């Protein structure tokens, strides 16, 4: 039987606003690098960071739950002027957070 994937828990938020600023800047940089730099990328990054900060301020530290919250809340965002979707954004946030923790997100490692 396959082993379940271990939950990844972020350290408790000490400065959630600073985390949000870092996430917004990092996500926008990622978005601009992946396809084309577009003004909507900043809006997307700021919206995802808002969701993240609110969840962290409410005490959420589980990475999986944070990703689900971003997917759920970004479904209301109009992605018609973007190459991205709520799933791509949530996955990018997950990768950025894993990288900030020093966890390799490639190939299931």
N, C-alpha and C positions, 0 to 999 in steps of 0.2 A: 504494500500500500504506500502511496506517495505521502511524503511528509507535508503537513500544511505549511504554508508560507508564514513565517514569523511576522507579527505586527511590527511596524516601525513607529516608535514613539518619539516625538520631538521633545527636547527639553522644555520645561515649563517656560512660558513667555515672560521674560523680564521687561522687555521693551517692545511690545507688539507694534507700535507705530513705526519704530525703526526697522523692524522686520518687514513691515509692509512697504516701506520706502525702498528697502533693498530688493524686495521681491518685484515691485513695480519696475524698477530700473533694470533688473536682471532679465525679467520677462520681456520688456520692450526690446532690449538688446537682442535677445534670442529671436523674437518675432522679426525684427528688422534684418537679422542675419539669414534666417531661414528662407525667406522669399524676398520681397521688396520692402524697403522702408516706406511705410505709409502712415499718414496721420492717425488712422483708426487704430494702429498698433498701440499708441500711447493710451487711448481710451480703453482698449481691451485690457492692457496691463494694469491700469489704475483700477478698473472694475474688479478684476480677479484679486488684486491686492486688498481691496476693500472687503471682499468676502473673507479672505484669509485672515485679515486683522480682526474682523468681528468674531470669527470662529475662535481665534486664539484668545481673545478677550473673554469669551464665554468659557474658556478652560479646555478647549479641544486641543489635544496633543497628538492624536492618532493620525498618521499620514493618510491612511485609507479613508478615514472619515472626512478629512480636509479635502481630499480629491473629490469625493462624492458631493460634498457641499458646493465646491466650485462648479462641477458639472451641472448640478441641479440649478443653481442660481444663474449660471451663464446661459442656460437655455432661453431665458427671457431676453438676452442680448441679440440685437440685429447684426448678424454676421454677413449680411449681403454685400458689404463693402470690404470684405476681407477674404483671404484665402483660408482662414482657419474656422474651426468649430469649437464648441464648448469642450469636446473631448480632447482635441489637440491642445487646448489651453491648459486643461487640468493635467494632462500628461506632461506638458512642459513644466508646469509648477512642480509636479512630483520630481521630475528629473533635476530641477534646480535645487530643490530642498535636499534631495539625496546627495547631490554634489556638495552642498554646503556642510553636510554631515560627514563627508569623506567616504560615502558609500557608492561603489561603482554600480551604476544602473544598467549597464550593458549585459545583455545575455543572461539575465536572471541571476547574476552573481550578487 
